[in-house]
Amino acid sequence: MGYRPPRKIYKLDFAGTEYDGLAVSMRGLTVGEELEVDSLRAEDGGERRFFEMLTGLLVDWNVEDEHGQPVPATFEGVCTQDSAMVMAILNALQAVTSGVPDPLPQSSPSGEPSPEVSIPMEPLSPSPQNSAVPA
């Protein structure tokens, strides 16, 4: 019997961005998908495959059309959206799956100061006079 790693679902947070209120759930990228995304970004003409991949990762979102109707989490639904928002979604997914921790909150303490090493502040003893006779 082998190990079956669970597929992780990420809830992407867009609070404080121009997409504040957007709620997106996506499954994480496999290593192969991550490599493919990077190569698709670098090549011309890979846009369709790029957005198809995104759709394959999309579990759920709260996007509505201009009439208040839910936009399906499908390739067709993704194609009706602004490409900048779709790219922001993929960038957020890559950021959350990269393992790079979020920055510390502003209220985070900087830690305790290092203990001071006791350094004597009195002058050193005078150097002994050299009694050697110059040659």
C-alpha positions as CSV (number, residue, x, y, z in Angstrom):
1,M,0.0,0.0,0.0
2,G,1.4,3.4,-1.0
3,Y,1.0,6.9,0.1
4,R,-1.6,9.0,-1.6
5,P,-0.9,12.7,-1.0
6,P,-4.0,14.8,-0.5
7,R,-4.8,17.4,-3.1
8,K,-4.7,20.7,-1.3
9,I,-7.4,23.4,-2.0
10,Y,-6.2,27.0,-1.5
11,K,-8.6,29.8,-0.6
12,L,-7.0,32.9,-2.2
13,D,-7.2,36.2,-0.3
14,F,-7.5,39.4,-2.3
15,A,-8.2,41.7,0.7
16,G,-6.5,45.0,0.3
17,T,-6.1,44.7,-3.4
18,E,-8.1,46.1,-6.3
19,Y,-10.0,42.7,-6.2
20,D,-11.1,43.1,-2.6
21,G,-14.1,40.8,-2.1
22,L,-13.1,38.3,-4.7
23,A,-13.2,34.8,-3.3
24,V,-11.4,32.0,-5.2
25,S,-10.7,28.4,-4.3
26,M,-8.2,26.6,-6.4
27,R,-6.3,23.3,-6.2
28,G,-2.5,23.7,-6.1
29,L,-0.3,23.3,-9.1
30,T,1.7,20.1,-9.6
31,V,5.3,20.5,-10.4
32,G,4.6,19.7,-14.1
33,E,1.9,22.3,-14.2
34,E,4.2,24.9,-12.5
35,L,6.8,24.2,-15.2
36,E,4.2,24.4,-17.9
37,V,2.9,27.7,-16.6
38,D,6.4,29.2,-16.5
39,S,7.1,28.1,-20.1
40,L,3.7,29.3,-21.4
41,R,4.4,32.7,-19.9
42,A,7.7,32.9,-21.8
43,E,6.4,31.8,-25.2
44,D,4.2,33.6,-27.7
45,G,0.8,31.9,-28.6
46,G,0.5,29.9,-25.3
47,E,-2.3,32.1,-23.9
48,R,-5.2,29.6,-24.6
49,R,-3.4,26.7,-23.0
50,F,-2.5,29.0,-20.1
51,F,-6.1,29.9,-19.4
52,E,-7.2,26.3,-19.9
53,M,-4.8,25.3,-17.2
54,L,-6.1,27.9,-14.9
55,T,-9.7,26.7,-15.5
56,G,-8.5,23.1,-14.6
57,L,-7.3,24.4,-11.2
58,L,-10.4,26.5,-10.5
59,V,-12.6,24.9,-7.9
60,D,-15.0,27.8,-7.1
61,W,-15.2,31.6,-7.2
62,N,-17.8,34.2,-6.4
63,V,-17.6,36.1,-9.7
64,E,-20.9,37.5,-11.1
65,D,-21.7,39.1,-14.5
66,E,-23.1,42.6,-15.0
67,H,-26.6,41.2,-14.3
68,G,-25.7,39.6,-11.0
69,Q,-25.6,36.1,-12.4
70,P,-22.8,33.7,-11.3
71,V,-20.1,33.3,-13.8
72,P,-19.3,29.5,-14.1
73,A,-15.9,28.4,-13.1
74,T,-15.3,27.0,-16.6
75,F,-13.1,27.9,-19.5
76,E,-16.0,29.8,-21.1
77,G,-16.6,31.6,-17.8
78,V,-12.9,32.6,-17.4
79,C,-12.9,33.9,-21.0
80,T,-15.6,36.4,-20.1
81,Q,-13.4,38.0,-17.5
82,D,-10.8,40.7,-17.6
83,S,-7.4,39.1,-18.2
84,A,-5.7,41.3,-15.5
85,M,-8.0,39.8,-12.9
86,V,-7.4,36.2,-14.2
87,M,-3.6,36.8,-14.1
88,A,-3.9,38.2,-10.5
89,I,-5.7,34.9,-9.6
90,L,-2.9,32.8,-11.0
91,N,-0.2,35.0,-9.5
92,A,-1.9,34.7,-6.1
93,L,-2.0,30.9,-6.5
94,Q,1.6,30.7,-7.4
95,A,2.5,33.0,-4.4
96,V,0.6,30.9,-1.9
97,T,2.0,27.6,-3.3
98,S,5.6,28.8,-3.5
99,G,6.2,28.4,0.2
100,V,7.3,32.0,0.6
101,P,5.9,33.2,3.9
102,D,3.8,36.3,4.1
103,P,5.6,39.3,5.6
104,L,5.3,39.9,9.3
105,P,2.4,42.1,10.3
106,Q,3.4,45.7,11.2
107,S,2.5,45.1,14.8
108,S,5.0,42.2,15.0
109,P,7.7,42.9,17.7
110,S,11.2,43.0,16.4
111,G,12.3,40.6,19.1
112,E,14.4,41.0,22.3
113,P,17.6,43.0,22.1
114,S,20.8,40.9,22.1
115,P,22.3,40.6,25.6
116,E,25.1,43.1,26.0
117,V,28.5,41.7,26.3
118,S,30.4,43.2,29.2
119,I,33.3,45.2,27.6
120,P,35.7,46.8,30.1
121,M,35.7,50.6,29.5
122,E,38.8,51.4,31.7
123,P,42.1,52.2,29.9
124,L,44.4,49.3,29.3
125,S,47.6,49.1,31.3
126,P,50.5,51.0,29.8
127,S,52.8,49.1,27.4
128,P,56.0,48.0,29.0
129,Q,59.0,49.9,27.9
130,N,61.2,48.0,25.4
131,S,64.6,47.5,27.0
132,A,66.2,46.1,24.0
133,V,69.2,48.0,22.7
134,P,68.9,49.0,19.0
135,A,71.4,47.2,16.8
